[in-house]
């Protein structure tokens, strides 16, 4: 079973919370016998974080980066009855139905020092973060895993900040398109020149059709209506417009316009 582009998996067991971040994701087991990191719709900033996770993960894959497989996790309220931790129980009660599942990579370890990565790989990560305005890949919080010797990018919820300003209606894509991005402190800051050199090649992987396909993976239920975009498909179109507008500029890329 799938919800548009993402498989749907029923949660069978809540295993343990992950207390590294404020949103309190948890490790869960699914009816497909898989283990996932669950990001809850009822946490923190709500469904918009899940939307950003899906969009940027889909973009990362299209740019040749490794990122864990995503699923929709269907959460039954019955699970909350068996949870002793009050904070976790509240989170489970606030998140019935579809939540985001991120494939758990057993034995992976977080990067907490100088990472060994090919210049091109680091440049692609930096380009993606600049394009999506990700502010959360510093050495304080790299959001990188090493698994079987390969680099994996994770945790994209701090990207695409513009949608948090849609409470009164969809804003102007041109503002996001022109918004600079600060590379200072980024894990791959030293790859800025290489990102500039690879810019044309990386950008060639994206166009309106690709972006529309990326947005098709976002479940309807997470696309909450706003003035000017009252349906899921209207919201998808708004995201495509914003990303396409940014793709047409280079104020955000370290080093400026090519």
C-alpha positions in Angstrom: 0.0 0.0 0.0 1.3 3.5 -0.7 0.2 7.1 -0.3 1.1 8.6 -3.7 4.9 8.1 -3.8 5.6 6.8 -0.4 4.8 3.2 0.9 2.5 3.1 3.9 3.6 0.9 6.9 1.6 0.3 10.0 3.5 0.8 13.3 3.4 -2.4 15.4 5.6 -1.3 18.3 7.1 1.9 19.8 10.7 1.0 20.8 12.5 4.0 22.2 12.6 7.8 22.0 15.6 9.6 20.4 16.3 12.6 22.6 18.9 14.4 20.5 16.4 16.9 19.2 13.5 18.9 20.5 10.9 17.1 18.4 11.5 13.8 20.2 11.5 11.4 17.2 11.2 7.7 18.2 12.4 4.3 16.9 9.5 2.1 15.9 8.9 -1.2 14.3 6.5 -1.7 11.3 4.3 -4.4 10.0 6.8 -4.9 7.2 9.4 -6.0 9.9 11.4 -2.9 9.2 12.7 -0.5 11.9 12.2 3.2 11.4 12.9 6.6 13.0 9.4 8.1 13.3 9.0 11.8 13.0 5.6 12.7 14.5 3.0 15.0 12.9 2.0 16.1 16.4 5.4 17.4 17.4 6.9 20.9 17.4 6.3 22.7 14.2 3.8 20.0 12.9 3.3 18.7 9.4 5.5 21.3 7.6 8.6 19.7 9.0 7.5 16.4 7.5 6.8 18.1 4.2 10.3 19.6 4.2 11.8 16.2 5.0 10.1 14.5 2.1 10.9 17.3 -0.4 14.6 17.6 0.4 15.1 13.9 0.7 13.6 13.5 -2.7 15.8 16.2 -4.1 18.9 14.7 -2.5 18.3 11.4 -4.2 17.9 13.1 -7.6 21.2 14.9 -7.0 23.0 11.6 -6.4 23.2 11.8 -2.6 22.4 8.9 -0.2 19.5 9.5 2.2 17.5 6.8 4.0 14.3 5.5 2.5 11.1 7.2 3.6 7.7 5.7 4.3 4.4 6.9 5.8 4.0 5.3 9.2 0.3 4.7 10.2 0.1 5.1 13.9 -2.7 3.5 16.0 -3.7 5.4 19.2 -3.7 2.0 21.0 0.1 2.2 21.1 -0.1 5.2 23.5 -1.9 3.1 26.1 1.2 1.0 26.7 3.7 3.8 26.9 4.9 4.7 30.4 6.8 7.9 29.5 4.2 10.7 29.8 5.9 12.9 27.3 6.1 10.2 24.7 2.4 9.2 25.4 1.3 12.8 24.8 3.2 12.8 21.5 1.7 9.5 20.4 -1.8 10.7 21.3 -1.2 13.9 19.3 -0.1 12.0 16.2 -2.7 9.4 15.1 -2.6 8.3 11.5 0.1 9.2 9.0 3.5 10.1 10.3 6.9 10.1 8.6 9.2 7.0 8.8 12.9 7.2 8.0 14.6 3.9 7.5 16.8 3.1 10.5 20.4 2.3 9.4 21.7 -0.2 12.0 25.3 0.4 13.0 25.4 3.8 11.4 27.3 6.5 13.4 26.9 10.2 13.4 29.6 12.4 12.1 31.1 14.5 15.0 34.4 15.6 13.6 36.2 16.1 10.3 34.4 14.0 7.8 36.1 12.2 5.0 34.2 13.0 1.8 35.1 13.4 -1.8 35.1 17.1 -2.8 32.3 16.4 -5.3 30.1 14.7 -2.7 30.6 17.5 -0.2 29.9 20.1 -2.9 26.6 18.4 -3.7 25.5 18.4 -0.1 26.5 22.1 0.2 24.6 22.9 -3.1 21.5 21.1 -1.8 21.6 22.9 1.5 22.0 26.3 -0.1 19.2 25.6 -2.6 16.8 24.5 0.1 18.0 27.1 2.7 18.9 24.4 5.2 20.3 26.1 8.3 21.1 22.9 10.2 24.3 21.2 9.0 27.0 22.8 11.1 29.7 21.0 13.1 27.4 21.5 16.2 24.7 19.5 14.4 26.0 17.9 11.2 23.0 15.7 10.4 25.3 13.3 8.6 25.7 9.5 9.1 28.4 7.1 8.0 27.0 3.7 7.1 29.1 0.9 5.5 31.7 3.6 4.8 29.4 5.8 2.9 28.1 9.3 3.8 24.3 9.7 4.2 22.5 13.0 4.7 19.6 13.1 7.2 17.3 15.5 9.0 16.1 18.1 6.5 13.2 19.6 8.5 15.0 23.0 9.0 14.9 23.6 5.2 12.3 25.5 3.2 11.6 28.0 5.9 9.4 30.0 3.6 6.3 27.8 4.2 6.3 28.8 7.9 5.2 32.3 6.6 2.2 31.0 4.8 -0.3 31.4 7.7 -1.9 34.4 6.0 -1.5 33.0 2.5 1.2 31.9 0.0 3.9 34.5 -0.2 6.0 35.7 -3.2 8.4 33.1 -4.6 10.7 35.9 -5.7 11.6 36.7 -2.1 12.8 33.2 -1.5 14.5 33.0 -4.9 16.7 36.1 -4.0 17.4 35.2 -0.4 21.1 34.7 0.3 22.3 31.7 2.3 25.2 31.9 4.8 27.8 29.2 4.2 29.8 30.1 7.4 30.1 27.2 9.7 28.7 24.6 7.3 30.3 21.2 7.5 31.4 21.4 3.8 32.2 25.1 3.7 35.5 24.3 2.1 33.7 22.7 -0.8 32.2 26.1 -1.8 34.4 26.6 -4.9 33.7 23.0 -6.1 29.9 23.6 -5.6 30.3 26.6 -7.9 32.1 24.6 -10.5 29.5 21.8 -10.4 26.6 24.2 -10.3 25.5 23.8 -13.9 25.8 20.0 -13.8 23.8 19.7 -10.5 21.1 22.1 -11.6 20.6 20.2 -14.8 19.1 17.4 -12.8 16.1 19.6 -11.8 13.3 21.2 -13.8 9.6 21.8 -13.4 8.7 18.2 -14.2 11.2 16.8 -11.7 10.1 19.2 -9.0 6.4 18.2 -9.6 7.4 14.6 -9.2 9.2 15.4 -6.0 6.1 17.1 -4.6 3.9 14.1 -5.7 5.6 12.1 -2.9 4.2 14.4 -0.2 0.9 12.9 1.3 -2.2 15.0 1.0 -2.9 15.0 4.7 0.4 16.9 5.5 -0.4 19.7 3.0 -2.6 21.9 5.2 -4.6 24.5 3.3 -3.6 28.2 3.4 -5.3 31.2 1.8 -4.5 31.0 -1.9 -3.7 27.3 -1.9 -6.7 25.5 -0.4 -6.1 22.1 -1.8 -3.1 19.7 -1.6 -2.5 20.1 -5.4 -2.5 23.8 -5.1 0.0 23.7 -2.3 2.2 21.3 -4.4 2.1 23.8 -7.2 3.1 26.6 -4.8 6.2 24.6 -3.6 7.1 23.9 -7.2 6.9 27.6 -8.0 9.1 28.5 -5.1 11.7 25.9 -5.9 11.7 26.7 -9.6 12.1 30.5 -8.9 15.1 29.7 -6.7 16.6 27.5 -9.3 16.5 30.5 -11.7 18.7 32.6 -9.4 22.1 32.2 -7.8 22.2 34.7 -4.9 21.9 31.7 -2.6 24.9 29.9 -3.9 28.2 30.6 -2.2 30.2 32.6 -4.7 27.2 34.2 -6.3 25.9 34.0 -9.9 27.7 31.9 -12.4 
